[in-house]
């Protein structure tokens, strides 16, 4: 074969190989490049951190700052956009939590997005809007962990075994936590609560609590005088003695309700901020358990 023709064939083979590599999720065998996963916010990050523990070919980065809380009004930064474009896989909660993703939907291929709440039956509020706070329920966190694992295994078959082993280990811990919380809350004498915003319907459903009222029906908006009066009446009529604020949103209106009704104010954490450690969610829920036992004894 002529030397010139041989060179042409080698160049063509190299180009075909490069094009093929660009269409695949990278593996650690391709120039030691790690699979880059971007999670939308804290609770999804903690699930993904547990799923990818010990897998050297995957790196996980959280997009929203740790103090961002729920993403109802989150605004993407230029750095976020760069990170999303550079990511191999993007993991979101879904259910309307990440509305900002609509702005980047055309730039991010759908097959790169993993949705934690995919296929789950979401609760709806009085206006028929779906509530995305699935992870605040421990059983919901279990469902979302399994969902992320299943979708990641499809995208990264080379790591499917390790992902499944990590998923099984984390789910076992969550199931133990769920059982502990149900057992210890079974004997509480009070069930009525007032929450700060719409983060706790799944949590309340799982543990037999009755949400009498929600202080902030709209994110980051204090209730009007009329709305406060309605909540105060409900608290008095139902004999509710516990009002719950959140560490991320300390609304002054809760103190007004407490003064008018004699109810006590406690802190219940929806697990949207915290330490970047694998057991962080479990610790948050154990603290919530102790708070509820104190508030509803």
ChimeraX attribute file (.defattr): number of C-alpha atoms within 10 A of each C-alpha:
attribute: neighborCount
match mode: 1-to-1
recipient: residues
	/A:1	5
	/A:2	6
	/A:3	7
	/A:4	8
	/A:5	9
	/A:6	10
	/A:7	11
	/A:8	11
	/A:9	11
	/A:10	10
	/A:11	11
	/A:12	11
	/A:13	11
	/A:14	12
	/A:15	12
	/A:16	10
	/A:17	11
	/A:18	11
	/A:19	10
	/A:20	10
	/A:21	13
	/A:22	9
	/A:23	8
	/A:24	11
	/A:25	16
	/A:26	19
	/A:27	18
	/A:28	13
	/A:29	9
	/A:30	10
	/A:31	8
	/A:32	10
	/A:33	13
	/A:34	19
	/A:35	19
	/A:36	20
	/A:37	25
	/A:38	27
	/A:39	26
	/A:40	24
	/A:41	26
	/A:42	25
	/A:43	27
	/A:44	23
	/A:45	25
	/A:46	24
	/A:47	27
	/A:48	27
	/A:49	21
	/A:50	19
	/A:51	26
	/A:52	22
	/A:53	16
	/A:54	12
	/A:55	13
	/A:56	10
	/A:57	17
	/A:58	18
	/A:59	15
	/A:60	21
	/A:61	17
	/A:62	23
	/A:63	21
	/A:64	21
	/A:65	11
	/A:66	14
	/A:67	12
	/A:68	15
	/A:69	21
	/A:70	21
	/A:71	17
	/A:72	15
	/A:73	14
	/A:74	14
	/A:75	11
	/A:76	14
	/A:77	11
	/A:78	9
	/A:79	10
	/A:80	16
	/A:81	15
	/A:82	10
	/A:83	18
	/A:84	22
	/A:85	16
	/A:86	14
	/A:87	20
	/A:88	20
	/A:89	25
	/A:90	26
	/A:91	23
	/A:92	24
	/A:93	24
	/A:94	19
	/A:95	20
	/A:96	16
	/A:97	20
	/A:98	18
	/A:99	14
	/A:100	15
	/A:101	17
	/A:102	9
	/A:103	11
	/A:104	13
	/A:105	11
	/A:106	9
	/A:107	12
	/A:108	18
	/A:109	13
	/A:110	11
	/A:111	10
	/A:112	17
	/A:113	21
	/A:114	23
	/A:115	18
	/A:116	28
	/A:117	24
	/A:118	17
	/A:119	10
	/A:120	13
	/A:121	11
	/A:122	16
	/A:123	14
	/A:124	12
	/A:125	11
	/A:126	6
	/A:127	6
	/A:128	8
	/A:129	12
	/A:130	15
	/A:131	20
	/A:132	20
	/A:133	28
	/A:134	27
	/A:135	27
	/A:136	22
	/A:137	22
	/A:138	24
	/A:139	20
	/A:140	19
	/A:141	23
	/A:142	21
	/A:143	20
	/A:144	23
	/A:145	25
	/A:146	21
	/A:147	19
	/A:148	24
	/A:149	25
	/A:150	18
	/A:151	20
	/A:152	23
	/A:153	16
	/A:154	11
	/A:155	19
	/A:156	18
	/A:157	12
	/A:158	13
	/A:159	17
	/A:160	17
	/A:161	11
	/A:162	17
	/A:163	25
	/A:164	18
	/A:165	14
	/A:166	21
	/A:167	24
	/A:168	16
	/A:169	13
	/A:170	20
	/A:171	22
	/A:172	13
	/A:173	13
	/A:174	21
	/A:175	15
	/A:176	11
	/A:177	19
	/A:178	20
	/A:179	13
	/A:180	14
	/A:181	21
	/A:182	14
	/A:183	11
	/A:184	14
	/A:185	21
	/A:186	12
	/A:187	11
	/A:188	13
	/A:189	10
	/A:190	18
	/A:191	20
	/A:192	20
	/A:193	24
	/A:194	24
	/A:195	23
	/A:196	23
	/A:197	20
	/A:198	20
	/A:199	23
	/A:200	24
	/A:201	21
	/A:202	22
	/A:203	19
	/A:204	17
	/A:205	12
	/A:206	16
	/A:207	18
	/A:208	13
	/A:209	17
	/A:210	15
	/A:211	17
	/A:212	18
	/A:213	21
	/A:214	19
	/A:215	24
	/A:216	21
	/A:217	14
	/A:218	12
	/A:219	15
	/A:220	12
	/A:221	10
	/A:222	16
	/A:223	18
	/A:224	11
	/A:225	10
	/A:226	9
	/A:227	14
	/A:228	18
	/A:229	14
	/A:230	12
	/A:231	20
	/A:232	20
	/A:233	15
	/A:234	16
	/A:235	25
	/A:236	14
	/A:237	10
	/A:238	11
	/A:239	15
	/A:240	24
	/A:241	20
	/A:242	24
	/A:243	26
	/A:244	23
	/A:245	22
	/A:246	17
	/A:247	15
	/A:248	17
	/A:249	14
	/A:250	13
	/A:251	17
	/A:252	10
	/A:253	16
	/A:254	24
	/A:255	17
	/A:256	13
	/A:257	21
	/A:258	17
	/A:259	11
	/A:260	14
	/A:261	18
	/A:262	15
	/A:263	21
	/A:264	16
	/A:265	17
	/A:266	17
	/A:267	20
	/A:268	22
	/A:269	21
	/A:270	25
	/A:271	25
	/A:272	24
	/A:273	21
	/A:274	17
	/A:275	13
	/A:276	15
	/A:277	11
	/A:278	17
	/A:279	16
	/A:280	17
	/A:281	26
	/A:282	16
	/A:283	15
	/A:284	18
	/A:285	22
	/A:286	16
	/A:287	14
	/A:288	19
	/A:289	19
	/A:290	13
	/A:291	16
	/A:292	23
	/A:293	17
	/A:294	12
	/A:295	20
	/A:296	17
	/A:297	11
